[in-house]
Amino acid sequence: MSSIAPRTRIKICGLTREQDVDAAVAAGADAVGFVLYAPSPRAVTLQRAAELARRLPPFVTPVLLFVNETATNVIAACDRISNACVQFHGDETAADCEAATRGVQPWLRAARIPLGDDAAQFDLVEYAQRYSKAQAILLDAHVDGYGGGGKAFNWSLLPTSVDSHLVLSGGLTPANVTDGILQVRPRGLSLAVDVSSGVEAEGPDGKPLKGIKDAHKIHRFIAAVRAADAQILQTDTCLNTSIPTSTAISAATAASSSPKR
C-alpha cells in the first residue's frame, strides 16, 4: 500500500506590500497574514488589508491577526474580508474568540510558549482543550509584546500528543523549518507553519526590515518545507516497505540546507 504524501500548509505573515503578497502566492503559500494590531511594526489598517486581500487568487486564505481587539471590530473586519480566517494573538478567552467570530468565521488561537527549559511547564494539552473550537493552535514563542520577536522555543519539550491541529511559528527560517516540522508534526493532528521575520529583507545593518519581505527567502522557506514533507513521506514509505531511505533523506536534507542566494 502506497503512503499518502504529507503536505504542510504554509502561511506568510506580516505582509504590507502588493509585491510581497504576489511573491508569497507565486511561491505556493496557502495563506497570508495581515496584522491588525496598531502597535506592531508590521501593522496595516483594515482598508489596506482589504486592498491586499483582493489580490489573492482562489484557495489562498487571508488571515487577520488581532491582539485583544473588541468583538465589534473583529466582526467588522470579517464583514469586510469575508473569506478570512481570524488569528487571536493576545489574552482572549475561548468565549471572546467565539463571540468575535459568531460561530461562523474559522479562527486560530496563539499559544505563547516560554523560551528555554520553561517550555516544558506550558500545558499545551489543557490549552488545546480550552480552545477546542479553534481550527488550530498556533505555537509561538513567549516574548515581550505579542509575537513577531523572531525567537524560537524548544520544540522538543512540547507534549508528544495534542488533540488539535497545530501551526508552528516563532523564529522559523529557511534554515530551521525542516527540523521544526520533523520534530513537531508527530505531536498534533496535523501541522502547518507560519513565518514572518524569517523571510524579511535585511537593511544595511543586517537587521530585518519589519513588514518588508524578501521573495528569495520566501521561495527558500517553502522549498525547505517541501523537503521536510518529502523526507517524512520517504521515511513512512520505508517503514511500510523496508526500502532503504538514505537516498531520499540525503536529497531532502540537501534541499533544506542548500546555500542561500
Buried (B, 14 or more C-beta within 10 A) or exposed (E): EEBEEBBBBBBBBBBBBEEBBBBBBEBBBBBBBBBBBEEBEBBBEBEBBBEBBEEBEEEBBBBBBBBEBEBEEBBEBBEBBEEBBBBBBBEBEBEBBBBBBEEEBBBBBBBBBBBEEEBBEBEBBEBBEBBEEBBBBBBBBBBEEBBBBBBBBBBEBBBEEBEBBBBBBBBBBBBBBBBBBBBBBEBBEBBBBBBBBBBBBEEEEEEBBBBBBBBBBBBBBBBBBBBBBBBBBBBBBBEEEEEEBEEBBEBBBEBBEEEEE
